[in-house]
Amino acid sequence: MIVIGLTGGIGTGKTEVTHVLRELGAVVFESDKLAHSSYEPGTEAHGQIVSCFGEEVLSDSGFVDRNALGKIVFADSARRRELEEIVWPATRKLALALLKEEENRGTEFVVVEVPKLFESGWDKLADAVWTVESPRGEVNSRVEDRSGLDESEIDARVAAQLTPEQRIEKADVTIMNDGTLEELRTQISRIWDSIPKNQSK
């Protein structure tokens, strides 16, 4: 089984890339969705988050309110690290279990999409790392459109990640998302076709 770690900054178009990879036949795990599962009510991580950040980060239904939590952790790097120390291990445990299931199932390609792949050490799980990059102006437009964050909030989230240059230097493959969707599809298909079939661990 070949495991590809997919990363990239906020708003670079990772979701579009995962859609194309699914069409090409890959199984895709998105770490954000796994993270949300890792701190649902009743989990150990949920209790740790409430203990660390207080009940004000909970919705009326008892779930973690990601917007409320985000305002805290993206305004204070120390608090963000506290959250990462809770969520990353819990999410990694889920990811490892899912990877084992896919390996037992005989799956050929798995893509694990992780925004902070290198920072969290998840690159060690992958046979190869791809990063998705996009011009900063396009990044801001995408994030504003989908989330309604203002410019200072976007800047805080961008600052919490590695720079594009750092990701490109560390990654095995760079996908430049600076054109049309069809151009993106063509670029990904070309990279996909070039994967050595004997590369798996």
Secondary structure, DSSP 8 states (H G I E B T S, - for coil): -EEEEEEE-TTS-HHHHHHHHHHTT-EEEEHHHHHHHHTSTTSHHHHHHHHHH-GGGB-TTSSB-HHHHHHHHTS-HHHHHHHHHHHHHHHHHHHHHHHHHHHHHT-SEEEEE-TTHHHHTGGGG-SEEEEEE--HHHHHHHHHHHH---HHHHHHHHHTS--HHHHHHH-SEEEE--S-HHHHHHHHHHHHHT--TT---
